[in-house]
């Protein structure tokens, strides 16, 4: 069940059955590259992401989704994810993002991941397992333009070096 009508429509369009009313969970579980599918859409929630269990690329996933205000994806399995370029870029009304406890050992690019999230006040990236191993290879402007940010929790990150301009602006 997907409560967000916009997300349901997009999911049905991309992965739905011939009847246009059903989506097999096994079909969503097989998706590896979900990048840009929801880009610029009017989605308001992300709890339906739990059905995507085999992802490896999240580039531009929620880019410019200005109806998102609170996001908790701490449940998401990202152990095979390698790229998150622009995942939340331009989500100008988002206030809280929780991505804590992720196995981030394979992520090698977070470029522009949160760029332009000007209303973001709290960002929880705590407990990213193995985050320092690869994630900093490309973090250019990943935290740029976070004018309202009050809390950034990156506890648990080790061996971390950010790219130039990671926190620009």
C-alpha positions as CSV (number, residue, x, y, z in Angstrom):
1,X,0.0,0.0,0.0
2,X,1.4,3.4,-1.0
3,X,-0.5,6.3,0.7
4,X,1.1,9.1,-1.3
5,X,-1.1,9.4,-4.4
6,X,1.6,11.0,-6.5
7,X,4.2,8.4,-5.6
8,X,1.7,5.6,-6.3
9,X,1.0,7.0,-9.8
10,X,4.7,7.3,-10.6
11,X,5.4,3.8,-9.3
12,X,2.4,2.3,-11.3
13,X,3.6,4.1,-14.4
14,X,7.1,2.7,-14.2
15,X,6.7,-0.7,-12.6
16,X,3.0,-1.4,-12.6
17,X,1.2,-4.5,-14.0
18,X,-0.8,-4.4,-17.2
19,X,-4.0,-3.6,-15.4
20,X,-2.5,-0.3,-14.2
21,X,-3.7,-0.9,-10.7
22,X,-1.1,-3.2,-9.1
23,X,2.6,-3.4,-8.5
24,X,4.4,-6.5,-7.5
25,X,6.6,-6.0,-4.5
26,X,9.1,-8.4,-6.1
27,X,9.3,-6.0,-9.1
28,X,10.2,-3.1,-6.9
29,X,12.7,-5.2,-4.9
30,X,14.5,-5.9,-8.2
31,X,15.0,-2.2,-9.1
32,X,18.6,-1.1,-8.9
33,X,18.7,2.3,-10.5
34,X,15.9,4.6,-9.3
35,X,17.6,7.8,-10.0
36,X,15.5,10.8,-11.2
37,X,12.2,8.8,-11.3
38,X,10.6,11.1,-8.7
39,X,12.5,14.3,-9.7
40,X,10.4,17.4,-9.6
41,X,7.3,15.6,-8.6
42,X,4.7,16.6,-5.9
43,X,5.4,13.7,-3.6
44,X,4.9,14.4,0.1
45,X,6.3,11.3,1.8
46,X,8.9,8.6,1.3
47,X,7.8,5.6,3.5
48,X,7.0,3.6,0.3
49,X,10.8,3.5,-0.4
50,X,10.9,0.4,1.9
51,X,9.8,-1.7,-1.1
52,X,13.0,-0.8,-3.0
53,X,15.5,-3.2,-1.4
54,X,18.2,-3.7,-4.0
55,X,19.2,-0.1,-5.0
56,X,22.6,1.0,-6.2
57,X,22.1,4.4,-7.8
58,X,20.0,7.2,-6.2
59,X,21.2,10.1,-8.4
60,X,18.6,12.9,-8.6
61,X,15.9,10.8,-6.9
62,X,14.1,13.5,-5.0
63,X,15.7,16.5,-6.8
64,X,13.4,19.6,-6.7
65,X,10.6,17.8,-4.8
66,X,9.5,20.9,-3.0
67,X,6.5,19.3,-1.2
68,X,8.8,17.1,0.9
69,X,9.2,18.6,4.4
70,X,10.3,15.7,6.6
71,X,12.2,12.6,5.4
72,X,13.1,9.5,7.4
73,X,14.9,6.9,5.3
74,X,16.9,5.4,8.1
75,X,15.2,2.1,7.3
76,X,16.5,2.1,3.7
77,X,19.1,-0.6,2.7
78,X,21.8,1.3,0.9
79,X,24.5,-1.4,1.3
80,X,24.9,-1.6,-2.5
81,X,24.4,2.1,-3.3
82,X,27.4,3.7,-5.0
83,X,26.0,7.1,-6.1
84,X,23.7,9.7,-4.5
85,X,24.5,12.7,-6.7
86,X,21.8,15.4,-6.2
87,X,19.5,13.0,-4.3
88,X,17.8,15.9,-2.4
89,X,19.1,18.8,-4.4
90,X,16.7,21.7,-4.6
91,X,14.2,20.4,-2.0
92,X,13.8,23.9,-0.7
93,X,11.0,23.2,1.8
94,X,12.5,20.1,3.5
95,X,13.2,20.8,7.2
96,X,14.4,17.4,8.6
97,X,16.2,14.5,7.0
98,X,17.1,11.3,8.9
99,X,19.5,8.9,7.0
100,X,21.1,7.5,10.1
101,X,22.5,4.0,10.6
102,X,23.2,3.4,6.9
103,X,25.8,0.9,5.7
104,X,27.5,3.5,3.4
105,X,30.7,1.5,2.6
106,X,30.1,1.5,-1.2
107,X,28.8,5.1,-1.6
108,X,31.5,7.0,-3.5
109,X,29.7,10.2,-4.5
110,X,27.4,12.5,-2.6
111,X,28.0,15.5,-4.8
112,X,25.2,18.1,-4.5
113,X,23.3,15.6,-2.4
114,X,21.6,18.3,-0.2
115,X,22.6,21.4,-2.2
116,X,19.9,24.1,-2.1
117,X,17.9,22.6,0.8
118,X,17.6,26.1,2.2
119,X,14.9,25.3,4.8
120,X,16.7,22.2,6.2
121,X,17.3,22.7,9.9
122,X,18.3,19.1,11.0
123,X,20.3,16.5,9.1
124,X,21.1,13.2,10.7
125,X,23.8,11.2,9.0
126,X,25.0,9.5,12.2
127,X,26.2,6.0,12.3
128,X,27.0,5.7,8.6
129,X,29.0,2.4,8.7
130,X,32.2,2.7,6.7
131,X,31.3,6.2,5.5
132,X,34.8,7.5,5.5
133,X,36.1,4.8,3.3
134,X,34.6,6.0,0.0
135,X,31.9,8.6,0.5
136,X,34.2,11.5,0.5
137,X,35.7,10.8,-2.8
138,X,33.2,13.2,-4.3
139,X,31.4,15.5,-2.0
140,X,31.6,18.7,-4.0
141,X,28.9,21.2,-2.9
142,X,27.0,18.4,-1.1
143,X,26.0,20.6,1.8
144,X,26.0,23.9,-0.1
145,X,23.3,26.5,0.6
146,X,21.9,25.0,3.8
147,X,21.1,28.4,5.2
148,X,18.8,27.2,8.0
149,X,20.9,24.2,9.2
150,X,21.1,24.1,12.9
151,X,22.0,20.4,13.6
152,X,24.3,18.2,11.4
153,X,25.0,14.9,13.0
154,X,27.8,12.9,11.4
155,X,28.9,11.1,14.5
156,X,30.5,7.7,13.7
157,X,32.1,8.9,10.5
158,X,35.8,8.1,10.4
159,X,38.7,8.9,8.1
160,X,36.5,11.5,6.5
161,X,37.8,14.2,4.1
162,X,35.4,16.5,2.3
163,X,35.9,17.8,-1.2
164,X,36.5,21.5,-1.7
165,X,33.3,23.6,-1.4
166,X,31.4,20.7,0.3
167,X,29.9,23.3,2.7
168,X,30.0,26.3,0.3
169,X,27.4,29.0,1.2
